[in-house]
Amino acid sequence: MVDVVSVLSECRALLTGHFLLSSGKHSSQYFQCARLLQYPDRAAEVIKIVADRLKNEVAAGRLAIDSVIGPAMGGIVVAYELGRQIGKPAFFTERNDEGTMTLRRGFEIAPGDRIVIAEDVVTTGKSTLETAEQIKALGGVVVASICVVDRRPADAAEPFPWPLYAALRQPAVLWDAADCALCKEGKTPAVKPGSRKVFA
């Protein structure tokens, strides 16, 4: 069995410090999965964990999949590697000029298509839910979602009405900016390591 924490650490994808997340919350830990995804062989090892789980569900008749969609940016490579491993088409959604997650570039969803949403990290599930809205609007059906790291807080409710499969479940310690323990301790100011805008 792959030790996901060790792989992420070796790829320098697991960061500790004081971070400002795209949700506006603060955290002492950050997963920069782009650093994992720059090594295709290591990424394939980690994504195989969830790919095998999906294959087992399909083999048992509990799940059917037509395609995989990853929200840009973090989900693109994850979706394509997952699609490769399970033998399904993979494509992505991206934000339009208004900031809405949309399907572009000639990608199409047929009515009734059963789709898995693939992400790098799930903290609040915002990107996944936005992608699901686009899928539903086009007549598709979200049957599952996967991620490399599920870092929802330990007491968080299930974020989706479908199953979430994660290669690693590692709950994050999150604070609202006004209640951040690291800020109160006078630690180094929070840095924003990701690519998305911060939503206060």
C-alpha positions in Angstrom: 0.0 0.0 0.0 1.3 3.5 -0.9 2.1 5.7 2.1 0.5 8.9 0.7 1.9 11.2 3.4 5.4 9.9 2.7 5.0 10.5 -1.1 3.6 14.0 -0.6 6.5 14.8 1.8 9.1 13.5 -0.6 7.6 15.6 -3.4 7.5 18.6 -1.0 3.7 18.8 -1.5 2.9 18.9 2.2 3.7 22.3 3.7 3.5 23.6 7.2 3.4 27.2 8.3 0.7 29.9 8.3 -1.5 29.9 5.2 -4.4 31.9 3.8 -6.7 29.6 2.0 -9.0 30.5 -1.0 -12.0 30.2 1.4 -10.5 33.1 3.4 -9.7 30.8 6.4 -6.3 30.3 7.9 -4.5 27.0 8.4 -1.2 25.6 9.7 -1.0 23.1 6.9 -1.2 23.3 3.1 -1.2 20.6 0.4 0.5 21.9 -2.8 -0.5 18.9 -5.0 1.0 20.5 -8.1 4.4 19.4 -6.6 3.1 15.8 -6.6 1.7 16.1 -10.1 5.0 17.2 -11.5 6.2 13.6 -11.0 3.8 11.5 -13.2 5.0 8.2 -11.7 4.4 9.3 -8.1 1.1 10.9 -9.0 0.0 7.7 -10.7 0.8 5.7 -7.6 -1.3 8.0 -5.4 -4.3 8.3 -7.8 -4.3 4.5 -8.2 -5.6 4.2 -4.7 -8.9 5.9 -5.7 -8.9 4.4 -9.2 -8.8 0.9 -7.7 -11.7 1.8 -5.3 -13.8 3.0 -8.3 -13.0 -0.1 -10.3 -14.1 -2.2 -7.4 -17.4 -0.3 -7.1 -17.9 -0.7 -10.9 -17.1 -4.4 -10.8 -19.6 -4.9 -7.9 -22.3 -3.2 -9.9 -22.6 -0.3 -7.4 -21.3 2.3 -9.7 -21.3 3.2 -13.5 -19.0 5.8 -15.0 -19.0 7.5 -18.4 -16.4 10.2 -17.9 -14.3 12.2 -15.5 -14.2 15.9 -15.1 -11.7 18.0 -13.1 -12.2 21.6 -12.1 -9.4 23.8 -13.3 -6.7 24.2 -12.2 -6.1 21.6 -9.6 -8.3 18.9 -11.0 -7.1 18.9 -14.5 -4.1 16.5 -14.2 -5.9 14.4 -11.5 -8.9 13.9 -13.8 -6.7 12.9 -16.8 -4.7 10.4 -14.8 -7.8 9.0 -13.2 -9.4 8.7 -16.7 -6.3 6.9 -18.0 -6.4 4.4 -15.1 -10.1 3.6 -15.4 -10.2 3.8 -19.2 -12.7 6.7 -19.4 -12.6 10.1 -21.2 -11.5 13.0 -19.0 -11.9 16.7 -19.4 -12.2 19.8 -17.3 -14.3 22.8 -16.3 -12.9 26.3 -16.0 -14.0 29.7 -14.8 -15.4 32.1 -17.4 -15.0 35.9 -17.3 -17.7 36.1 -14.6 -16.0 33.6 -12.4 -18.5 30.8 -13.0 -17.3 27.3 -13.5 -18.2 26.2 -17.1 -17.5 23.6 -19.7 -15.8 25.0 -22.8 -13.3 24.1 -25.5 -15.9 21.8 -27.3 -16.2 19.4 -24.3 -19.7 17.9 -24.2 -21.9 16.0 -21.8 -24.8 13.9 -23.1 -28.0 13.8 -21.1 -27.7 11.1 -18.5 -23.9 10.8 -18.6 -22.6 9.5 -15.3 -19.6 11.6 -14.2 -16.9 11.4 -11.5 -15.5 14.8 -10.4 -11.8 14.7 -9.7 -9.9 17.2 -7.5 -6.5 17.6 -6.0 -7.6 18.8 -2.6 -11.1 19.1 -1.0 -11.4 21.5 2.0 -14.8 23.0 1.6 -15.9 21.3 -1.6 -16.6 24.6 -3.4 -15.0 23.8 -6.7 -16.6 20.4 -6.8 -20.1 21.7 -6.1 -19.7 24.4 -8.7 -18.6 21.8 -11.3 -21.6 19.7 -10.3 -23.9 22.6 -11.0 -22.5 22.8 -14.5 -22.8 19.1 -15.0 -26.4 19.0 -13.9 -27.3 22.0 -16.1 -26.1 20.1 -19.1 -28.0 17.0 -18.1 -25.2 14.9 -16.6 -25.3 13.0 -13.3 -22.6 13.2 -10.7 -22.1 9.7 -9.4 -19.0 10.2 -7.2 -16.1 12.5 -6.6 -12.4 11.8 -5.8 -9.5 13.7 -4.5 -5.9 13.2 -3.6 -6.4 14.8 -0.2 -9.6 15.2 1.8 -8.7 17.9 4.3 -12.1 18.8 5.6 -12.1 19.4 9.4 -12.7 16.3 11.5 -16.2 17.6 12.5 -17.2 18.6 9.0 -20.5 17.3 7.6 -20.4 15.3 4.4 -20.0 17.9 1.6 -21.7 16.1 -1.2 -24.9 13.9 -1.8 -22.7 11.4 -3.6 -19.6 9.4 -2.3 -16.2 11.0 -2.0 -13.1 8.8 -2.4 -9.8 10.2 -1.2 -6.3 8.8 -1.4 -5.6 10.5 1.9 -8.0 11.8 4.6 -6.1 14.3 6.7 -8.4 16.8 8.5 -7.1 20.4 8.6 -7.2 22.8 11.5 -8.9 25.8 10.2 -9.6 29.2 11.7 -11.6 32.2 10.6 -9.2 35.1 10.0 -10.4 36.9 13.1 -10.0 33.8 15.3 -6.7 32.5 13.9 -4.5 31.1 16.7 -1.4 31.7 14.7 -2.2 35.3 14.2 -2.9 35.7 17.9 0.5 34.2 18.7 2.1 36.8 16.5 3.4 34.2 14.0 4.6 35.2 10.5 1.7 36.7 8.5 -0.4 34.2 6.6 0.8 33.5 3.0 -1.4 32.4 0.1 0.4 29.6 -1.7 -2.4 28.6 -4.1 -3.6 29.9 -7.4 -7.2 30.9 -6.7 -8.5 34.2 -5.5 -9.4 34.5 -1.9 -13.1 34.6 -1.1 -13.7 36.5 2.2 
